């Protein structure tokens, strides 16, 4: 028997404007628990040892905002705090945090009246990417001991529902045809409202549809709560955007976990259920269902997977003479050029997840000395045998030197660099575990000359541990580049189709008046899901499974 709707369930029906105006699934923020300890604190009490407490702050617009604090431990210079501090974690942001340790001698816990024992500044990315983050405590420029922080994701390893459903004898909604049915899955929120978690494709002109296989994360579907109500609505699609409700049913994760092939739910329309003789508006039947445990993004990062950052920079002649202030490569004035801004915005986030901070950096589309032949892949640092630069500043320094030693030329061919990084990713797979994931940042000022070859290379790379971020610099028409960012349907060329969407494209001009953090957040927001999707799909596990704690 299907799960009955809870009391006070909201009325059915799509939002104003139909499918195009249904709010997207609400963002899923990871919460991490910080466990803190200190070693070798200063002893500021005369008759006993210090009584330390640690307060954790974020830096917001230059101001310290308290996130949480530990308990106070009496008479201890090597405290291991039991009370954890919980923070929201956003991969796509540089989240600056400050740990401050105080000696509190009364029960007020007022740090303004306490003795300061030292502080440590870092990013949350540095903490979560380290099994045990350690750093000296600074006390007015002096070493005042050490702080150790371990981060653990709340919930950790989670489950995914693999599901295939079909409809049976759905109500006919179209006057001249049958129905064009699709399903929407919604999870119940604390206030009784519902948030969209998943939507299927539309099956045209049928009352007995069979939808494609679905893969839905249980955190998105029900916040990992087995008893959270899941509302499944079946609509008849209309081109006007005003879709007609066929009916709905309610279920839970607990019920789905027990479901087997042939499990059937009846669709009920709320405006018809009181009518005499009304039974239902059709059925939804399980053709296949499986629930699998999967690792999260932080499981991979804390289990030893490194994010390897690679950069490709456009040196074609359309950028303009670098000596001319109107050139996209001009270096001078009161702010970095667009290439440098985009590189710093993305690199400053990703650098926290690469232990050695050695980044391969390439240029393309320039003619190189001494022969002045055109190259579509050359090392920014001038070393053809080792393209790696030390840190983001190392890439910037190599770029600034390179721009004055090569001649801008053309054409704009991106496929050689993409193919080179794809080979790095393929070699990493040979290790047998999820040890490396590559993030390629391509910076270009125009439409690609080798578009078909680039699409072919991206399709080949879509089965590898790689994400590609393309930032369009300048004011060119980038409409064709949107084709590479396959958000609506997977990239294809002829009969070949990508295994997954690995490209994110944005024009830099959309962020000219925004902060670098907004650009980074936009281009990096899909990376955690891409990492999880790739490694779970090919069943690659974190290298250090012992670092990953399973909550089950």
HELIX and SHEET records of a PDB file:
HELIX    1   1 UNK A   18  UNK A   21  5                                   4    
HELIX    2   2 UNK A  111  UNK A  113  5                                   3    
HELIX    3   3 UNK A  124  UNK A  128  1                                   5    
HELIX    4   4 UNK A  218  UNK A  222  1                                   5    
HELIX    5   5 UNK A  253  UNK A  258  1                                   6    
HELIX    6   6 UNK A  297  UNK A  302  1                                   6    
HELIX    7   7 UNK A  317  UNK A  319  5                                   3    
HELIX    8   8 UNK A  338  UNK A  350  1                                  13    
HELIX    9   9 UNK A  351  UNK A  353  5                                   3    
HELIX   10  10 UNK A  391  UNK A  402  1                                  12    
HELIX   11  11 UNK A  415  UNK A  429  1                                  15    
HELIX   12  12 UNK A  451  UNK A  461  1                                  11    
HELIX   13  13 UNK A  479  UNK A  484  5                                   6    
HELIX   14  14 UNK A  508  UNK A  511  5                                   4    
HELIX   15  15 UNK A  516  UNK A  524  1                                   9    
HELIX   16  16 UNK A  527  UNK A  537  1                                  11    
HELIX   17  17 UNK A  545  UNK A  547  5                                   3    
SHEET    1   A 4 UNK A  85  UNK A  89  0                                        
SHEET    2   A 4 UNK A  30  UNK A  39 -1                                        
SHEET    3   A 4 UNK A 142  UNK A 153 -1                                        
SHEET    4   A 4 UNK A 133  UNK A 139 -1                                        
SHEET    1   B 4 UNK A  63  UNK A  69  0                                        
SHEET    2   B 4 UNK A  52  UNK A  60 -1                                        
SHEET    3   B 4 UNK A  96  UNK A 103 -1                                        
SHEET    4   B 4 UNK A 115  UNK A 123 -1                                        
SHEET    1   C 4 UNK A 214  UNK A 217  0                                        
SHEET    2   C 4 UNK A 158  UNK A 168 -1                                        
SHEET    3   C 4 UNK A 283  UNK A 294 -1                                        
SHEET    4   C 4 UNK A 264  UNK A 266 -1                                        
SHEET    1   D 4 UNK A 194  UNK A 199  0                                        
SHEET    2   D 4 UNK A 181  UNK A 188 -1                                        
SHEET    3   D 4 UNK A 230  UNK A 236 -1                                        
SHEET    4   D 4 UNK A 244  UNK A 251 -1                                        
SHEET    1   E 6 UNK A 378  UNK A 379  0                                        
SHEET    2   E 6 UNK A 358  UNK A 364 -1                                        
SHEET    3   E 6 UNK A 306  UNK A 314  1                                        
SHEET    4   E 6 UNK A 436  UNK A 444  1                                        
SHEET    5   E 6 UNK A 466  UNK A 472  1                                        
SHEET    6   E 6 UNK A 503  UNK A 507  1                                        
SHEET    1   F 3 UNK A 378  UNK A 379  0                                        
SHEET    2   F 3 UNK A 358  UNK A 364 -1                                        
SHEET    3   F 3 UNK A 388  UNK A 390 -1                                        
SHEET    1   G 3 UNK A 373  UNK A 375  0                                        
SHEET    2   G 3 UNK A 366  UNK A 368 -1                                        
SHEET    3   G 3 UNK A 407  UNK A 408 -1                                        
SHEET    1   H 2 UNK A 492  UNK A 493  0                                        
SHEET    2   H 2 UNK A 496  UNK A 497 -1                                        
END                                                                             
